[in-house]
Amino acid sequence: MASHPESLDHMLAAWNESDPSRVRAHLEKALAPDAVFIDPGIETHGIDEFEANVHEVHGRIPGAVYSRTSGVDAHHRVVRYEWAIHRDGELLLPGFDVTELDEQGRVARVLGFFGPLPTE
């Protein structure tokens, strides 16, 4: 897939938003109202819980920069991509997400994984 849904850019923008009062606006453009977010450390349901998680992570890792580090591969409203978290040029955490979109192209479910894939 040469391009990707705009909702993915809005979700990434929420993670990179330095003004806490603007995070919600990004998430409302990115997420379905009942979106589920699951990674090794948390499971959230709905925009309110997702937003609370973003603020909590921002508090734990101030100044972090979140980026997509691969292209976006997609089929049947499911996309996958790699990402990384950096701070001051240092890689803190790589990972990848498998994300399901709803009929409007909004993020309905994110399954996040930390670190590279195991070799075996």
C-alpha positions as CSV (number, residue, x, y, z in Angstrom):
1,M,0.0,0.0,0.0
2,A,1.6,3.3,-1.2
3,S,-0.3,5.5,1.2
4,H,-2.0,5.0,4.5
5,P,-5.1,6.2,6.3
6,E,-5.0,9.7,7.7
7,S,-6.2,8.3,11.1
8,L,-2.7,6.8,11.6
9,D,-1.1,10.3,11.2
10,H,-3.5,11.7,13.8
11,M,-2.8,8.9,16.2
12,L,0.9,9.6,15.8
13,A,0.4,13.3,16.2
14,A,-1.4,12.7,19.6
15,W,1.7,10.8,20.8
16,N,3.9,13.7,19.7
17,E,1.6,16.6,20.9
18,S,3.5,18.7,23.5
19,D,0.3,20.6,24.5
20,P,-1.8,18.3,26.7
21,S,-4.9,20.2,25.8
22,R,-4.5,19.3,22.1
23,V,-4.1,15.5,22.5
24,R,-7.8,14.9,22.5
25,A,-8.4,16.7,19.2
26,H,-5.9,14.4,17.5
27,L,-7.5,11.3,19.0
28,E,-11.0,12.3,18.0
29,K,-9.8,12.4,14.4
30,A,-7.9,9.1,14.7
31,L,-10.0,6.8,16.8
32,A,-13.4,5.1,16.6
33,P,-15.3,6.0,19.8
34,D,-14.9,2.5,21.2
35,A,-11.3,1.9,20.1
36,V,-9.3,-0.7,21.9
37,F,-5.5,-0.3,22.5
38,I,-3.5,-3.2,23.8
39,D,0.2,-3.4,24.3
40,P,2.4,-5.4,26.8
41,G,1.8,-2.8,29.5
42,I,-1.9,-1.7,29.1
43,E,-5.3,-2.3,27.7
44,T,-7.5,0.7,27.1
45,H,-11.1,0.9,25.8
46,G,-12.5,4.1,24.3
47,I,-11.0,7.5,23.6
48,D,-11.0,8.6,27.3
49,E,-8.8,5.7,28.4
50,F,-6.5,6.0,25.3
51,E,-6.1,9.7,26.0
52,A,-5.3,9.0,29.7
53,N,-2.6,6.5,28.6
54,V,-1.0,9.1,26.3
55,H,-0.8,11.6,29.1
56,E,0.6,9.0,31.5
57,V,3.3,7.9,29.0
58,H,4.2,11.6,28.4
59,G,4.6,12.0,32.1
60,R,6.9,9.0,32.3
61,I,9.0,9.8,29.2
62,P,9.0,13.6,28.8
63,G,10.5,14.9,25.6
64,A,10.1,11.6,23.7
65,V,9.6,11.6,20.0
66,Y,7.4,8.9,18.5
67,S,7.8,8.0,14.8
68,R,6.7,5.4,12.3
69,T,9.9,3.7,11.1
70,S,8.5,1.6,8.2
71,G,6.0,1.9,5.5
72,V,2.4,0.8,6.1
73,D,1.2,-2.6,4.9
74,A,-2.5,-3.1,4.6
75,H,-5.3,-5.5,3.7
76,H,-8.9,-5.9,4.7
77,R,-8.9,-2.8,6.9
78,V,-5.9,-4.1,8.9
79,V,-2.6,-2.3,8.8
80,R,0.9,-3.0,10.2
81,Y,3.9,-0.8,10.6
82,E,7.0,-0.4,12.8
83,W,7.5,2.5,15.1
84,A,10.1,3.8,17.6
85,I,10.4,6.1,20.6
86,H,13.5,8.3,20.8
87,R,14.6,10.9,23.3
88,D,17.6,13.2,22.7
89,G,18.6,11.1,19.7
90,E,18.7,7.8,21.7
91,L,16.4,4.9,20.8
92,L,14.3,4.1,23.9
93,L,12.0,1.5,22.4
94,P,11.3,0.0,18.9
95,G,8.1,-1.9,18.2
96,F,5.3,-2.6,15.8
97,D,1.6,-2.3,15.7
98,V,-1.2,-4.3,14.0
99,T,-4.1,-1.9,13.7
100,E,-7.7,-2.6,12.6
101,L,-9.7,0.2,11.0
102,D,-13.4,0.7,11.0
103,E,-15.5,1.4,7.8
104,Q,-14.7,5.2,8.1
105,G,-10.9,4.5,8.3
106,R,-10.7,5.3,12.0
107,V,-8.6,3.2,14.3
108,A,-10.8,0.6,16.0
109,R,-8.1,-1.6,17.5
110,V,-4.4,-1.5,18.1
111,L,-2.3,-4.5,19.0
112,G,1.2,-3.1,19.9
113,F,4.4,-5.1,20.4
114,F,7.6,-3.9,22.0
115,G,11.0,-4.7,20.6
116,P,12.1,-6.6,17.5
117,L,10.5,-9.9,16.4
118,P,12.3,-12.9,17.9
119,T,14.6,-14.7,15.5
120,E,13.2,-18.1,16.6
